Amino acid sequence: FYTDKTTFDVSKISDTNSPEYKAMVADIDTISRYLQQFKDANIPVVWRPLHEAAGGWFWWGAKGAAPCKALWKLMYDRMVNVHGLNNMIWVWTTNVADDAMDWYPGDQYVDIVGMDIYPGDNQHGSQYFSYNKVKDIFEGKKLITLSECGSAPDPGLMKENGDMWSWFMPWNGDYTRLDKNNGATWWKKFFSYDYVITRDQMPSLK
């Protein structure tokens, strides 16, 4: 999926006769069959494809904004209108650059807007600058998530600064285990807040 590790040209998917288009539709159809199992079981899916596109380091963003948006819309149309997957919650990963809206597929194709932020070792700030920037860019019309992070934000600071991300997701492995990122000491502090609940405290949502 890294740009420098593949020759896949996303700009060619708009040509329905191209091998790239046919390969992409085949992949989308394959994934949709698995997602159908979740729909049949009445399970919603938080779906965050094509993340960090504007960075260019993944093939879906390597050719600029227009092909990436075309791919998003193709995937949306195929999954929603062809396969009938109405259990999908679509999450678009944005940035706070001046061209952020150039990459945005459109309100009708996106439910939640996310950001990926890796602030550095043991940096548990609330990331309020990025939160407020995204809120301004999208005029408060979308829920905002910290869709990937290294060091997790401190819930106390989020409440203090008013940037209550709808959720945040630390990356896995060492990002959840090592003290330089989060680690056991940090997680004990995190779960000590009165307004942070564990899974066993969750009410039934059925």
Wavefront OBJ file of the C-alpha trace (Angstrom):
o trace
v 0.000 0.000 0.000
v 3.012 2.331 0.161
v 3.452 4.418 -2.973
v 7.066 3.379 -3.487
v 6.203 -0.326 -3.190
v 3.606 -0.593 -5.971
v 3.025 0.423 -9.573
v -0.767 0.651 -9.149
v -1.978 3.883 -10.767
v -5.128 5.137 -9.045
v -5.610 7.841 -11.688
v -6.704 5.154 -14.165
v -9.742 3.923 -12.244
v -11.970 6.480 -13.973
v -11.496 4.489 -17.181
v -13.951 1.611 -16.817
v -11.993 -0.404 -19.404
v -8.698 -0.152 -17.546
v -7.162 -3.063 -15.614
v -6.969 -0.749 -12.591
v -10.723 -0.128 -12.590
v -11.528 -3.816 -13.014
v -9.115 -4.803 -10.242
v -10.532 -2.205 -7.882
v -14.148 -3.211 -8.481
v -13.215 -6.853 -7.938
v -11.548 -5.988 -4.623
v -14.479 -3.838 -3.490
v -16.910 -6.623 -4.353
v -14.833 -9.151 -2.414
v -14.727 -6.954 0.691
v -18.437 -6.240 0.361
v -19.253 -9.928 0.646
v -17.500 -10.021 4.018
v -19.172 -6.802 5.144
v -22.534 -8.332 4.202
v -22.026 -10.795 7.058
v -21.966 -7.883 9.508
v -25.098 -6.403 7.948
v -26.884 -9.743 8.223
v -25.955 -9.846 11.922
v -27.195 -6.232 12.463
v -23.682 -5.037 13.296
v -22.670 -1.525 12.189
v -19.154 -1.046 10.838
v -16.987 2.030 11.343
v -15.378 2.151 7.912
v -12.219 4.283 7.501
v -10.699 3.572 4.091
v -8.096 5.565 2.134
v -6.670 7.223 5.247
v -3.953 9.893 5.194
v -4.446 10.307 1.456
v -3.084 13.860 1.267
v 0.290 12.681 2.539
v 0.966 10.888 -0.727
v 2.774 7.988 0.923
v -0.068 5.567 0.132
v -0.995 4.711 -3.452
v -4.544 6.055 -3.148
v -3.174 9.565 -2.605
v -0.125 9.384 -4.845
v -1.785 10.980 -7.875
v -3.452 13.880 -6.090
v -6.899 14.689 -4.786
v -9.106 14.074 -7.824
v -8.316 10.351 -8.350
v -8.574 9.708 -4.622
v -12.024 11.293 -4.439
v -13.087 9.347 -7.515
v -12.029 6.114 -5.823
v -13.902 7.007 -2.630
v -17.090 7.718 -4.586
v -16.702 4.513 -6.618
v -16.301 2.510 -3.422
v -19.241 4.271 -1.758
v -21.520 3.735 -4.750
v -20.508 0.109 -5.121
v -20.911 -0.750 -1.446
v -24.035 1.264 -0.694
v -26.000 1.285 -3.931
v -24.906 -1.992 -5.545
v -24.372 -4.196 -2.493
v -26.882 -2.441 -0.234
v -24.501 -2.071 2.728
v -26.456 0.399 4.847
v -24.630 -0.584 8.058
v -21.509 1.423 7.213
v -20.361 4.521 9.101
v -18.004 6.305 6.707
v -14.972 8.037 8.263
v -12.808 10.361 6.161
v -9.291 11.115 7.431
v -8.441 14.750 6.750
v -5.606 17.163 7.485
v -5.445 20.789 8.570
v -3.631 22.063 5.476
v -5.068 24.785 3.279
v -6.033 22.195 0.655
v -7.959 19.967 3.081
v -11.276 20.473 1.288
v -9.709 19.625 -2.085
v -9.438 16.035 -0.867
v -12.869 15.819 0.742
v -15.318 13.539 -1.134
v -18.372 15.530 0.014
v -20.868 15.601 2.866
v -23.121 13.010 1.269
v -20.280 10.469 1.219
v -18.863 11.049 4.712
v -20.391 10.605 8.168
v -17.424 11.436 10.423
v -14.217 13.394 9.853
v -11.022 12.133 11.467
v -7.409 13.143 11.949
v -4.312 11.012 12.537
v -1.876 12.650 14.984
v 1.361 11.276 16.394
v 2.518 14.014 18.775
v 5.678 12.338 20.106
v 6.658 10.343 23.174
v 4.518 10.944 26.265
v 2.758 13.911 24.708
v -0.737 13.534 26.113
v -2.068 16.946 25.152
v -5.646 17.226 23.993
v -4.668 18.343 20.459
v -7.148 21.199 20.691
v -5.493 23.201 17.888
v -6.096 20.439 15.331
v -9.566 19.715 16.706
v -10.640 23.351 16.407
v -9.100 23.677 12.955
v -11.031 20.656 11.657
v -14.193 21.923 13.337
v -13.783 25.263 11.549
v -12.959 23.730 8.166
v -16.070 21.569 8.229
v -18.193 24.242 9.920
v -19.184 21.936 12.765
v -21.301 19.773 10.441
v -19.528 16.487 11.164
v -18.503 14.509 14.211
v -14.734 14.648 14.685
v -12.541 11.734 15.695
v -8.856 11.340 16.483
v -8.806 8.340 14.205
v -5.186 7.376 14.904
v -2.728 8.560 17.508
v 0.472 7.635 19.266
v 0.307 9.015 22.791
v -3.363 9.181 23.761
v -4.833 12.555 24.742
v -5.537 13.214 28.405
v -9.336 13.169 28.969
v -8.950 15.851 31.643
v -7.321 18.209 29.143
v -9.922 17.393 26.511
v -12.664 18.368 28.919
v -10.785 21.489 30.026
v -10.046 22.688 26.477
v -13.376 21.686 24.984
v -11.983 19.448 22.276
v -13.930 16.309 23.064
v -13.007 13.988 20.219
v -15.904 11.607 19.550
v -13.342 8.842 20.052
v -9.628 8.304 19.702
v -7.655 5.215 18.736
v -4.031 4.688 19.747
v -2.124 2.566 17.274
v -1.496 -0.998 18.381
v 1.532 -2.902 19.656
v 4.196 -0.780 21.311
v 1.972 2.296 21.097
v -0.353 0.767 23.671
v 2.253 -1.058 25.764
v 5.443 0.986 26.062
v 5.766 3.714 28.675
v 7.225 6.140 26.132
v 3.854 6.179 24.346
v 1.179 5.149 26.812
v 1.975 2.149 28.994
v 0.447 0.740 32.189
v 1.061 3.799 34.386
v -0.616 6.087 31.885
v -3.603 3.786 31.370
v -4.184 3.588 35.122
v -4.341 7.385 35.222
v -6.590 7.422 32.162
v -9.144 5.070 33.696
v -9.090 6.928 37.008
v -11.207 9.758 35.574
v -14.835 9.640 36.663
v -16.074 10.262 33.126
v -14.050 7.417 31.564
v -15.834 4.077 31.638
v -14.645 0.552 30.921
v -16.397 -1.947 28.676
v -18.029 -3.742 31.597
v -19.684 -0.428 32.575
v -21.182 0.155 29.155
v -24.985 0.057 29.002
v -26.646 -2.224 26.503
v -27.174 -0.429 23.218
v -29.505 -3.075 21.789
l 1 2 3 4 5 6 7 8 9 10 11 12 13 14 15 16 17 18 19 20 21 22 23 24 25 26 27 28 29 30 31 32 33 34 35 36 37 38 39 40 41 42 43 44 45 46 47 48 49 50 51 52 53 54 55 56 57 58 59 60 61 62 63 64 65 66 67 68 69 70 71 72 73 74 75 76 77 78 79 80 81 82 83 84 85 86 87 88 89 90 91 92 93 94 95 96 97 98 99 100 101 102 103 104 105 106 107 108 109 110 111 112 113 114 115 116 117 118 119 120 121 122 123 124 125 126 127 128 129 130 131 132 133 134 135 136 137 138 139 140 141 142 143 144 145 146 147 148 149 150 151 152 153 154 155 156 157 158 159 160 161 162 163 164 165 166 167 168 169 170 171 172 173 174 175 176 177 178 179 180 181 182 183 184 185 186 187 188 189 190 191 192 193 194 195 196 197 198 199 200 201 202 203 204 205 206
